[in-house]
Amino acid sequence: TFSHGKQIEPKCEPTARLPPPATVAMQCRRRLAPLLRAPSPKTLLPLLLSRLVSSSSPSSPPPSRGGGDEAGDGSVAGVAVKQVTRGNLAEALEELRARVRDAAFVGIDLEMSGVTSAPWRDTFELDRADVRYLKLRDSAKRFAVLQLGVCPFRWDPAKSAFVAHPHNFFIFPRKELPYDSSSHEFLCQTTSLDFLAKHQFDFNTCFHEGISYLSRAQEEEALQKLNVLHHDGISAFPNTSKQEEDVQLKSTADLLFSERMKIRFNEWRDAISANPRVDNHKLGSNKFTTDQFQTVFFKMRPAIMLDGFTSHQLKLIQQVLRKNFRDLMYVCTFGEDETSERRVVYTDNNEDSILLMKDVQEDLFRRRKAKVESAIGIRHVIDLIASERKLIVGHSCFLDIAQVYSKFIGPLPSSIKEFALAINRIFPHVVDTRHLMSASDAVQHLMRQKSKALSSAFSLLCPAFHSTAGEASIPAPVRIEVEADETTLSCFASGAKHEAGYDAFMTGCVFAQLCAHIGVKFEDFTPKENLEMNKKMKKYINLLPPSFNSGTVLDLRTGMERADACYKLRYPAAVHDNIVLIWGFQSGLSAKDMKGCICKVFGPASVTTVFSIDSTAVLIQFSKQESVNDFMDLKATLEKQDSAISLLHPLSTILEGGQTRAANYDTYRDICSSSVTKYFFADQANAVCSASDTELRGENVDAGDALGTNSVLDETAHTLVKHAEGTKHCSKKQDATDISCQDILDALQDGKTLFGKQTRRT
């Protein structure tokens, strides 16, 4: 791509013309990635050299990419990130075990196939803690983890620097247990996949070489199934001959085949009985060995290997053995590639037959148990981190932690408190760098008017790895180096943003700098010291914001949420008992219009917030709790009346079309908790709720209440007529039937006042 110092545009050829093996293609892409991202030939040499000297000279910081758009938002060249697939997992896991054991903290990050299954499943500022958790739990359940980034950071006193070892694990859930009928299903959000594709995510490596996994719950279930199968197999053997159903011999071919098999097995058994000391060489060369009958030894016993028979013929063979030979056992085992191997084995007596079948069942059990152990896959990494009980560092990591639990531990708990306590038992020390940015005055001053996105914070706090053109970066108080094993350089690639391994590295780098800004003295830090016990750091640990707009932090030690004093609310504080959910109204009706309609009835200060969930639903917060019931009663009454007054009422704009539904906040929670997912909230609500139980009081107003409210409407009508007549007499020029809109509104306002009095009387 370079000729005489000039960059030549590479020609794109269809991938179908170049079909190298998957591993070769993956290595080629990784080696070409730094070249394709290089902004100019001037920086090409440092990029290539950084890969070669990363392990021999770790003290030299990698060269930064001056200029260019990519550098401006947090990317960095020359950071060697170890790429781990199922082909090198065992080797990488062994190395990672030592790295984590020596680490002061471990940065983590995930890349997922999506975040929200519908726009209304985004977390909102008005969401209650339980509703917010339901949305996050839905996301963790539906979407897959495609990459896991793990980056241990070890403090080196001799260098007065942290040494980082970033790892990028490709993940793809696949069916690993042949006897398990279940399969993995997950959603893909097109915007998320498009985002990953724009940042050169390697989908081919992910899908072809990604590491599968079993959660702890799945492993336990698989082992329970194995134990049941093993127990049933052993206990059922003495009665097998009674339980098997006979195969009906319907054709002459079946009769002839069964008789021929009976003769062959009888001759073979007689030969074995006549010469019990036959060795393997003589056994393999006797006259009974053919293509279909290969005479072998199995568990120190003479046996015939059955090859080339159909499944029906094998059933006939089993029937022949059951009915005619008590000392010949039909045994089916499985090879390394899960292909079945069928044998007929000679046994001395009934006790020997039982012992043989027990041996076969024990071998099968051990083999299947080893298969379960192998299927654990990437979860070994999570178990390793959990067992070392190291400080876990993430950035806006609540969803990441929820995904880790959902994929590698088990189904997420039903409540946020249970979830917090469960996470604290598994990972006792977790810190969120986004929360750390907000918690300290020193850091707030440093980050003033700066985005709290990871790449933005990294570019500001870590100038050794990044420099922004035209802007002088602040000096980094903590040095960080990256090491790579020179013996396995083919497994490394230059890091790029939105790759989980590199993002985990960025997260750890930002955390180290933030620690220094809040007063942690790393020069006094020893490798054996626990960073999570540091007095300056301790108060920030195990406090996670559930989302960027929650305005709260969750204490993992207690499971309780508290307000985040540093968060600035965009809306008035939510009072969930004062909130009404409305959906199904006519399209084109804005939140402002709805507020205006309601305020005409309940007063200009009656509504504090109207929040649009999407184009089909809103949350309306009243200033008074009793207004919720008043609104629901009035809505129900207007819908039952088929009169001019109902049509002229200000709420008729909201109720137009007859499909408008309303409910309290608890119904909103129930809708969010449903496993059903529709794109529009109105469709979701209608799918989850039935007409009889969604209304707070609306359609179940008793006759007395209905009568009282009807009388209010009658009084409203009477007031409207009187007001119209008064207007007619006051104006000589006005026609007797000419009633202005203002007259109608004034009369309805009077009716609203009467309605309020009637409600207070009841």
C-alpha positions in Angstrom: 0.0 0.0 0.0 3.0 2.3 0.0 5.2 3.2 -3.0 8.0 5.9 -3.0 6.6 7.4 0.2 3.1 7.8 -1.3 0.1 6.0 -0.1 -1.7 3.9 -2.8 -5.3 3.2 -2.4 -5.6 -0.6 -1.9 -7.8 -2.5 -4.4 -10.7 -4.4 -2.8 -11.1 -7.9 -4.1 -14.1 -10.1 -3.3 -13.4 -12.3 -0.3 -14.7 -15.4 -2.2 -11.6 -15.3 -4.5 -9.2 -15.6 -1.5 -10.3 -18.6 0.6 -7.4 -19.1 3.1 -8.0 -21.1 6.3 -9.8 -19.2 9.1 -6.7 -19.0 11.3 -4.5 -17.6 8.5 -7.1 -15.0 7.5 -7.4 -13.9 11.1 -3.6 -13.4 11.5 -3.5 -11.5 8.2 -6.2 -9.2 9.3 -4.5 -8.5 12.6 -1.2 -7.8 11.0 -2.7 -5.5 8.4 -4.9 -3.6 10.9 -2.1 -1.2 12.0 -1.2 -0.5 8.4 -4.8 0.1 7.4 -5.3 2.5 10.3 -2.0 4.3 9.9 -2.6 8.0 9.0 0.6 8.5 7.1 3.9 6.7 6.1 5.7 8.8 8.7 4.1 6.8 11.5 4.2 3.4 9.8 7.7 2.5 11.1 7.0 3.2 14.8 3.8 1.2 14.5 5.6 -1.9 13.3 8.6 -1.5 15.7 6.3 -1.1 18.7 5.1 -4.7 18.1 8.7 -6.0 18.1 10.1 -4.1 21.1 7.0 -4.2 23.3 8.4 -7.0 25.5 12.1 -6.2 25.3 11.6 -2.5 26.1 8.4 -2.1 28.0 9.5 1.1 29.6 9.3 2.9 26.3 5.8 4.2 25.8 4.2 3.3 22.4 4.3 6.1 19.9 1.1 8.2 19.6 -0.7 8.9 16.4 -0.5 12.6 16.0 -3.4 14.2 14.1 -6.2 12.2 12.4 -9.7 11.7 13.5 -9.2 8.4 15.2 -6.6 9.8 17.5 -9.0 12.6 18.4 -11.5 10.2 20.1 -9.3 7.9 22.1 -7.6 5.4 19.9 -4.0 4.5 20.3 -1.4 2.7 18.2 1.2 0.2 19.5 -0.7 -1.3 22.5 -0.3 -5.1 22.1 -3.6 -6.8 23.0 -3.5 -10.6 23.2 -6.3 -12.2 21.0 -7.7 -15.3 22.5 -9.9 -17.8 20.7 -10.9 -21.4 21.4 -7.7 -22.5 19.7 -5.4 -20.9 22.3 -7.7 -20.6 25.4 -5.9 -23.2 27.5 -2.5 -21.5 27.0 -3.9 -18.0 27.6 -5.8 -19.1 30.7 -2.6 -20.5 32.3 -0.8 -17.3 31.6 -3.7 -15.1 32.8 -3.9 -17.0 36.1 -0.4 -15.8 37.0 -1.1 -12.3 35.8 -4.3 -11.9 37.8 -2.7 -13.4 40.9 0.0 -10.6 40.8 -2.4 -7.8 39.8 -3.4 -4.8 41.9 -6.6 -4.6 40.0 -8.2 -6.0 36.8 -10.0 -3.9 34.1 -12.9 -5.5 32.4 -15.1 -4.6 29.4 -17.7 -6.4 27.2 -18.9 -6.0 23.6 -22.5 -7.2 23.1 -24.8 -7.9 20.2 -27.2 -5.2 21.4 -28.4 -3.1 24.3 -32.1 -2.6 24.1 -34.8 -4.6 22.3 -37.1 -1.6 21.9 -36.7 2.2 22.4 -39.0 2.2 25.4 -36.7 -0.3 27.1 -34.1 2.4 27.5 -33.6 3.5 31.1 -35.3 6.8 31.9 -34.7 9.4 34.6 -38.3 8.8 35.8 -37.8 5.1 36.1 -38.1 3.6 39.6 -35.3 1.4 40.8 -37.2 -1.8 40.2 -38.3 -0.8 36.7 -34.8 0.2 35.8 -33.5 -3.1 36.9 -36.2 -5.0 34.9 -35.0 -3.2 31.8 -31.4 -4.0 32.4 -32.2 -7.6 33.2 -34.1 -7.9 29.9 -31.1 -6.6 28.0 -28.7 -9.0 29.7 -31.0 -11.9 29.0 -31.7 -11.2 25.3 -28.4 -10.1 23.9 -25.1 -12.0 23.5 -21.6 -11.2 24.7 -19.3 -11.2 21.7 -16.1 -10.2 23.4 -14.7 -10.2 26.9 -11.8 -7.8 27.7 -9.6 -8.6 30.7 -6.6 -6.5 31.6 -4.6 -7.2 34.8 -2.5 -4.3 36.1 0.5 -5.1 38.2 2.4 -2.5 40.2 6.2 -2.7 39.6 8.0 -0.7 42.4 11.3 -0.9 40.5 9.8 0.9 37.6 7.4 3.0 39.6 4.8 2.1 37.0 1.9 -0.2 36.4 2.4 -3.1 34.0 -0.7 -4.0 31.9 -1.5 -7.3 30.1 -4.6 -6.7 28.0 -6.5 -9.8 26.7 -9.3 -9.9 24.2 -11.5 -13.0 24.3 -13.8 -13.8 21.4 -17.0 -15.4 22.5 -19.7 -17.2 20.6 -22.3 -19.5 22.4 -22.6 -22.8 20.6 -24.0 -26.2 21.5 -21.1 -28.1 23.0 -22.9 -31.1 24.7 -24.3 -33.6 22.1 -26.9 -35.0 24.5 -28.3 -31.6 25.4 -31.2 -30.7 23.1 -31.1 -27.0 24.1 -29.5 -24.3 21.9 -28.5 -20.7 22.4 -30.7 -17.9 21.1 -30.0 -14.2 21.2 -31.1 -11.0 19.7 -28.9 -8.7 17.5 -29.5 -5.0 17.4 -28.7 -3.6 14.0 -27.4 -0.3 15.3 -25.0 -2.1 17.6 -23.7 -4.5 14.9 -23.3 -1.5 12.6 -21.4 0.3 15.3 -19.0 -2.6 15.8 -18.5 -3.1 12.1 -17.5 0.6 11.7 -14.8 -0.1 14.3 -13.4 -3.2 12.5 -15.0 -5.8 14.7 -13.9 -9.2 13.4 -17.2 -11.1 13.1 -15.6 -14.0 11.2 -13.2 -14.8 14.1 -16.0 -14.3 16.6 -18.4 -16.7 14.9 -15.9 -19.3 13.8 -13.3 -19.2 16.6 -15.3 -17.7 19.4 -15.1 -19.5 22.8 -18.4 -21.1 24.0 -19.4 -21.4 27.7 -21.6 -23.0 30.3 -22.9 -20.9 33.2 -22.6 -22.3 36.7 -26.3 -23.1 36.6 -26.0 -24.8 33.2 -23.0 -26.8 34.4 -24.9 -28.0 37.5 -27.9 -28.9 35.4 -25.7 -30.9 33.0 -24.0 -32.8 35.8 -27.4 -33.6 37.4 -28.5 -35.0 34.0 -25.3 -37.1 33.8 -25.8 -38.5 37.3 -29.4 -39.5 36.4 -28.3 -41.1 33.2 -25.5 -42.9 34.9 -27.7 -44.2 37.7 -30.4 -45.3 35.3 -27.9 -47.0 33.1 -26.4 -49.1 35.9 -29.6 -49.9 37.7 -31.5 -50.9 34.5 -28.9 -53.4 33.2 -30.0 -56.6 35.0 -33.6 -56.1 33.7 -32.6 -54.9 30.2 -33.6 -58.1 28.5 -37.1 -57.8 30.0 -37.6 -54.1 29.1 -36.5 -54.3 25.5 -39.3 -54.7 23.0 -39.0 -57.4 20.4 -38.6 -56.5 16.8 -41.2 -58.2 14.6 -39.7 -60.2 11.8 -42.0 -59.2 9.0 -39.9 -60.1 6.0 -38.0 -63.2 4.8 -34.8 -61.1 4.8 -35.2 -60.4 8.5 -35.7 -64.1 9.2 -32.7 -65.1 7.2 -30.5 -62.3 8.6 -31.4 -63.2 12.2 -30.8 -66.9 11.7 -27.4 -66.2 10.0 -26.4 -63.9 12.9 -27.4 -66.6 15.4 -25.1 -69.2 13.6 -22.2 -66.8 13.3 -22.3 -65.7 17.0 -22.7 -69.4 18.1 -19.7 -70.5 16.1 -17.6 -67.6 17.3 -18.5 -68.2 21.0 -17.8 -71.9 20.6 -14.4 -71.1 19.2 -13.6 -68.7 22.1 -14.8 -71.2 24.7 -12.7 -74.0 23.2 -9.6 -71.9 23.3 -9.9 -69.4 26.2 -6.1 -68.5 26.1 -6.2 -67.1 22.6 -4.0 -64.0 22.2 -4.8 -60.8 20.3 -2.9 -61.9 17.2 -4.6 -65.2 16.9 -8.0 -63.6 17.7 -7.6 -61.1 14.9 -6.6 -63.7 12.3 -9.3 -66.3 12.9 -11.8 -67.3 10.3 -14.6 -65.2 11.8 -12.9 -61.9 11.1 -14.6 -60.1 8.1 -15.3 -56.5 7.0 -18.4 -56.5 9.2 -17.0 -58.8 11.9 -13.7 -57.6 13.2 -12.5 -59.7 16.1 -10.8 -57.6 18.8 -10.3 -57.3 22.6 -12.4 -55.0 24.7 -11.6 -54.5 28.4 -9.5 -57.7 28.4 -12.4 -59.7 26.9 -12.8 -61.2 23.3 -15.2 -59.0 21.3 -16.5 -58.5 17.7 -16.5 -55.0 16.3 -19.7 -54.5 14.3 -19.3 -52.3 11.2 -21.4 -51.7 8.1 -24.8 -52.7 9.6 -27.9 -50.6 9.3 -29.8 -49.5 12.4 -32.5 -52.1 11.7 -30.0 -54.8 11.4 -28.3 -53.7 14.7 -31.7 -54.0 16.4 -32.1 -57.6 15.0 -28.6 -58.4 16.3 -29.5 -57.2 19.8 -32.7 -59.3 19.7 -30.7 -62.4 18.7 -28.2 -61.9 21.5 -31.0 -61.3 24.2 -32.9 -64.5 23.2 -30.1 -66.9 22.5 -26.8 -65.8 24.3 -26.6 -64.9 28.0 -22.8 -64.7 27.8 -22.6 -62.3 24.7 -23.2 -58.6 25.5 -24.0 -55.9 23.1 -22.0 -52.8 24.0 -22.1 -49.4 22.4 -19.4 -46.8 23.2 -18.4 -43.4 21.6 -15.1 -42.4 20.1 -13.3 -39.1 20.4 -15.3 -37.6 17.6 -18.6 -38.8 19.2 -19.0 -41.6 16.6 -20.6 -44.7 18.0 -18.6 -48.0 18.2 -20.6 -51.2 18.6 -19.3 -54.5 19.8 -20.4 -57.9 20.9 -18.3 -58.9 23.9 -17.8 -62.4 25.4 -18.3 -62.7 29.2 -17.6 -65.7 31.5 -20.8 -65.5 33.5 -23.6 -63.2 34.6 -21.4 -61.5 37.3 -18.8 -60.8 34.6 -21.6 -59.3 32.4 -22.7 -57.0 35.2 -19.1 -55.9 35.9 -18.6 -55.2 32.2 -21.6 -53.0 31.9 -20.7 -51.1 35.0 -17.2 -50.5 33.5 -18.8 -49.3 30.3 -21.2 -47.0 32.2 -18.3 -45.6 34.3 -16.2 -44.8 31.2 -19.2 -43.1 29.6 -19.8 -41.1 32.7 -16.2 -39.9 33.0 -16.1 -39.1 29.3 -19.3 -37.0 29.5 -18.1 -35.3 32.6 -14.9 -34.3 30.9 -17.0 -33.0 28.0 -18.9 -30.8 30.5 -15.7 -29.5 31.9 -14.4 -28.7 28.5 -17.7 -26.9 27.6 -17.3 -24.5 30.5 -15.0 -22.5 28.1 -14.7 -18.8 28.7 -16.4 -19.1 32.2 -13.0 -20.4 33.4 -11.8 -16.7 33.1 -14.7 -15.4 35.2 -14.1 -18.2 37.8 -10.4 -17.2 37.9 -11.1 -13.5 38.5 -13.7 -14.4 41.2 -11.5 -16.8 43.0 -8.6 -14.3 43.3 -11.1 -11.7 44.7 -9.2 -8.8 43.0 -10.5 -5.3 42.6 -12.6 -5.2 39.4 -12.6 -2.0 37.5 -15.2 -1.1 34.8 -16.6 2.0 33.1 -20.4 2.4 33.3 -20.2 -1.3 34.1 -23.6 -2.1 35.6 -24.9 -3.7 32.4 -21.5 -5.4 31.9 -21.8 -6.9 35.4 -25.4 -8.0 34.7 -24.3 -9.7 31.5 -21.5 -11.5 33.3 -24.0 -12.8 35.8 -26.5 -13.8 33.2 -24.1 -15.6 30.9 -21.6 -17.2 33.3 -23.4 -17.5 36.7 -27.1 -18.1 36.1 -30.5 -16.5 35.6 -30.6 -13.0 37.0 -32.4 -12.6 40.4 -35.9 -11.1 40.4 -35.0 -8.0 42.4 -32.2 -5.5 42.3 -31.3 -6.1 45.9 -30.9 -9.8 45.4 -28.7 -9.0 42.4 -26.5 -6.6 44.3 -25.9 -9.0 47.1 -25.2 -11.9 44.8 -22.6 -9.9 42.8 -21.0 -8.8 46.1 -20.5 -12.5 47.1 -18.9 -13.3 43.7 -16.9 -10.1 43.1 -16.5 -8.5 46.6 -14.6 -5.4 45.2 -16.0 -3.5 42.2 -15.4 0.1 41.2 -16.9 2.2 38.4 -14.7 4.8 36.8 -17.6 6.9 35.7 -18.8 7.2 39.3 -15.3 7.9 40.4 -15.2 10.9 38.0 -18.3 12.4 39.7 -17.5 11.5 43.3 -14.3 13.6 43.8 -14.2 17.4 43.6 -10.6 17.2 42.3 -11.7 15.0 39.5 -14.8 17.0 38.8 -12.7 20.1 38.3 -10.3 18.1 36.1 -13.2 16.8 34.0 -15.2 20.0 33.8 -17.1 20.4 30.5 -15.6 17.1 29.3 -17.5 14.1 28.2 -17.4 11.1 30.6 -17.2 8.7 27.8 -14.3 6.2 28.2 -12.4 7.3 25.1 -12.7 11.0 26.0 -11.5 10.4 29.6 -8.6 8.3 28.3 -7.4 11.0 25.9 -7.5 13.6 28.6 -5.9 11.5 31.5 -3.5 9.3 29.6 -1.3 11.5 27.3 1.5 8.9 27.3 -0.7 6.8 25.0 -2.6 9.5 23.3 -2.2 13.1 22.3 -4.9 15.4 20.8 -3.8 17.6 18.0 -3.9 21.3 18.9 -4.6 20.7 22.6 -2.0 20.3 25.3 -2.8 17.3 27.5 -2.3 17.4 31.3 0.7 15.4 32.5 -0.3 11.8 33.7 0.7 11.3 37.4 0.9 7.5 37.0 3.1 5.7 34.4 1.7 2.6 32.7 3.5 0.1 30.4 2.3 -2.7 28.3 4.0 -6.1 28.1 3.6 -8.8 25.5 5.1 -12.3 25.4 7.7 -12.2 22.6 7.3 -16.0 22.1 3.6 -15.6 21.1 3.6 -12.4 19.1 1.3 -14.0 16.5 -1.5 -13.9 19.1 -1.1 -10.1 19.6 -2.6 -7.3 17.7 -2.5 -3.5 18.0 -5.4 -2.4 20.2 -8.3 -0.3 18.8 -11.2 1.3 20.6 -14.4 -0.6 21.0 -12.4 -3.8 21.1 -13.2 -5.3 24.6 -9.5 -6.0 25.4 -8.4 -2.5 24.5 -11.3 -0.9 26.3 -10.5 -2.9 29.4 -6.9 -1.5 29.1 -8.3 2.1 28.7 -10.5 1.6 31.7 -7.6 0.5 33.9 -5.5 3.4 32.7 -8.2 5.9 33.5 -8.7 4.3 36.9 -5.0 4.6 37.8 -4.9 8.3 36.9 -8.1 8.9 38.9 -6.7 7.2 41.9 -3.7 9.6 41.9 -6.1 12.6 41.6 -8.0 11.5 44.7 -4.9 11.2 46.7 -3.7 7.5 46.4 0.1 7.4 46.6 1.3 4.6 44.4 4.9 5.3 45.2 4.2 3.9 48.7 2.3 1.0 47.3 3.6 -2.5 47.6 2.7 -5.5 45.3 1.2 -7.3 48.3 -1.0 -4.4 49.4 -4.7 -4.5 48.6 -5.7 -1.4 46.8 -9.4 -1.9 47.8 -8.4 -1.4 51.4 -6.7 2.0 50.8 -8.4 4.7 52.9 -8.7 7.1 50.0 -10.2 4.5 47.7 -12.4 2.5 50.1 -15.4 4.9 50.0 -15.7 4.6 46.2 -15.8 0.8 46.0 -19.0 -1.2 45.5 -21.0 1.9 44.5 -22.4 1.5 40.9 -24.7 3.9 39.0 -27.4 1.6 37.5 -27.4 3.8 34.5 -26.0 7.1 33.3 -29.4 8.9 34.0 -30.5 7.2 37.1 -29.3 9.9 39.5 -28.6 7.2 42.0 -25.8 4.8 43.0 -26.4 1.2 44.1 -24.5 -0.1 47.1 -23.6 -3.7 46.3 -22.9 -4.5 50.0 -26.5 -3.7 51.1 -28.5 -3.7 47.9 -29.9 -0.3 48.6 -29.9 2.7 46.2 -29.2 6.3 47.3 -29.3 9.6 45.5 -26.1 10.7 43.7 -25.4 14.2 45.0 -23.3 15.0 41.9 -26.1 14.2 39.4 -28.1 17.1 38.0 -31.8 16.1 37.4 -33.3 17.1 34.1 -36.8 16.6 35.4 -38.5 17.3 38.7 -37.9 14.6 41.2 -40.1 11.6 40.5 -43.0 10.9 42.8 -44.2 7.5 41.4 -47.5 7.5 43.3 -48.4 10.7 41.4 -47.7 9.2 38.0 -50.2 8.1 35.4 -49.3 6.0 32.4 -51.3 6.8 29.2 -51.0 5.0 25.9 -53.0 4.4 22.7 -53.9 8.0 22.0 -54.0 9.4 18.4 -50.7 9.8 16.6 -49.4 13.3 16.4 -50.5 14.3 19.8 -47.5 15.9 21.5 -46.6 15.9 25.2 -47.1 19.6 25.3 -50.6 19.2 23.9 -51.5 16.6 26.4 -50.3 18.7 29.3 -52.4 21.6 28.0 -55.5 19.5 27.9 -55.1 18.2 31.4 -54.2 21.6 32.9 -57.4 23.0 31.4 -59.3 20.6 33.7 -57.1 20.3 36.8 -55.4 23.7 36.8 -52.2 25.2 35.4 -50.0 23.8 38.2 -51.6 20.3 38.3 -49.0 18.6 36.1 -45.3 18.8 36.9 -43.9 16.5 34.2 -45.0 14.9 31.0 -42.4 12.4 29.8 -42.7 10.7 26.4 -41.9 7.0 26.6 -42.1 6.8 22.8 -44.6 8.2 20.2 -47.4 6.0 21.6 -47.2 6.5 25.3 -46.4 9.1 28.0 -45.9 9.2 31.8 -47.7 12.2 33.4 -46.7 13.2 36.9 -49.4 15.2 38.8 -48.5 17.6 41.6 -51.0 15.9 43.9 -51.6 12.2 44.4 -55.4 12.6 44.5 -55.3 14.0 41.0 -54.4 10.5 39.8 -57.7 9.0 40.9 -59.6 12.1 39.8 -58.1 11.8 36.3 -58.9 8.1 36.1 -62.5 8.6 37.2 -63.1 11.5 34.8 -61.6 9.5 31.9 -63.9 6.5 32.6 -67.0 8.6 32.9 -66.3 10.6 29.7 -65.7 7.3 27.8 -69.1 6.0 29.0 -71.0 9.2 28.0 -72.1 9.6 24.4 -73.1 13.2 24.6 -72.0 16.6 23.2 -70.5 17.4 26.6 -68.1 14.5 26.3 -67.1 15.6 22.9 -66.5 19.2 24.0 -64.5 18.3 27.1 -60.8 19.2 27.0 -59.8 15.6 27.7 -61.6 14.5 24.5 -58.5 15.3 22.5 -56.6 12.7 24.5 -59.5 10.2 24.4 -60.2 10.6 20.7 -60.3 7.3 18.8 -61.5 5.3 21.7 -58.2 3.4 22.1 -56.7 5.5 24.9 -55.8 3.5 28.0 -54.5 4.7 31.3 -53.0 3.0 34.4 -50.9 3.7 37.5 -47.1 3.3 37.7 -47.3 -0.3 39.0 -48.9 -1.3 35.7 -46.0 0.3 33.9 -43.7 -1.9 36.0 -45.7 -5.0 35.1 -45.5 -4.2 31.4 -41.7 -3.7 31.6 -41.4 -7.1 33.4 -43.1 -9.0 30.7 -41.0 -11.3 28.4 -43.1 -10.1 25.5 -41.4 -7.4 23.5 -43.1 -5.2 20.9 -41.4 -2.3 19.3 -44.0 0.3 20.3 -45.0 0.6 23.9 -48.7 0.8 23.1 -48.5 -2.6 21.3 -46.5 -3.9 24.3 -49.0 -2.7 26.8 -52.0 -4.1 24.9 -50.3 -7.4 24.5 -49.5 -7.7 28.3 -52.6 -6.1 29.8 -56.3 -7.0 29.5 -59.1 -4.4 29.6 -60.3 -5.7 32.9 -57.2 -5.2 35.0 -55.2 -2.4 33.5 -57.3 0.6 34.6 -56.6 1.8 38.0 -60.3 2.5 38.7 -61.6 3.4 35.3 -63.9 0.7 34.0 -64.7 -0.7 37.4 -66.3 2.4 38.8 -69.4 1.2 40.8 -72.9 2.5 40.1 -72.8 5.0 43.0 -69.7 6.6 41.7 -70.9 6.6 38.2 -74.2 8.2 39.2 -72.3 10.9 41.2 -70.1 11.7 38.3 -73.0 11.7 35.8 -74.7 14.3 37.9 -71.6 16.4 37.7 -71.8 16.2 33.9 -75.4 17.1 34.1 -74.6 20.1 36.2 -71.8 20.9 33.6 -74.4 20.8 30.8 -76.8 22.9 32.8 -74.0 25.4 33.5 -73.2 25.4 29.8 -76.7 26.2 28.8 -77.1 29.0 31.4 -73.8 30.5 30.4 -74.9 30.5 26.8 -78.2 32.0 27.5 -76.6 34.8 29.6 -74.3 35.5 26.8 -77.2 35.7 24.3 -79.1 38.3 26.4 -76.0 40.4 27.0 -75.3 40.8 23.3 -78.1 42.1 21.1 -76.0 41.5 17.9 -75.4 37.8 18.7 -77.7 35.2 17.3 -79.7 33.0 19.7 -77.8 29.9 18.6 -74.3 31.5 18.4 -72.1 30.1 21.2 -68.4 31.0 21.2 -65.6 28.5 22.0 -64.7 30.6 25.0 -68.3 30.2 26.3 -68.0 26.5 26.1 -64.6 26.4 27.9 -65.9 28.7 30.6 -68.9 26.4 31.2 -66.6 23.3 31.2 -64.3 25.1 33.7 -67.4 25.6 35.9 -68.2 22.0 35.5 -64.7 21.0 36.5 -65.2 23.0 39.7 -68.4 21.2 40.4 -66.7 17.9 39.7 -64.1 18.7 42.3 -66.7 19.5 44.9 -68.6 16.3 44.1 -65.4 14.2 44.4 -64.6 15.8 47.8 -68.2 15.0 49.0 -67.8 11.4 48.0 
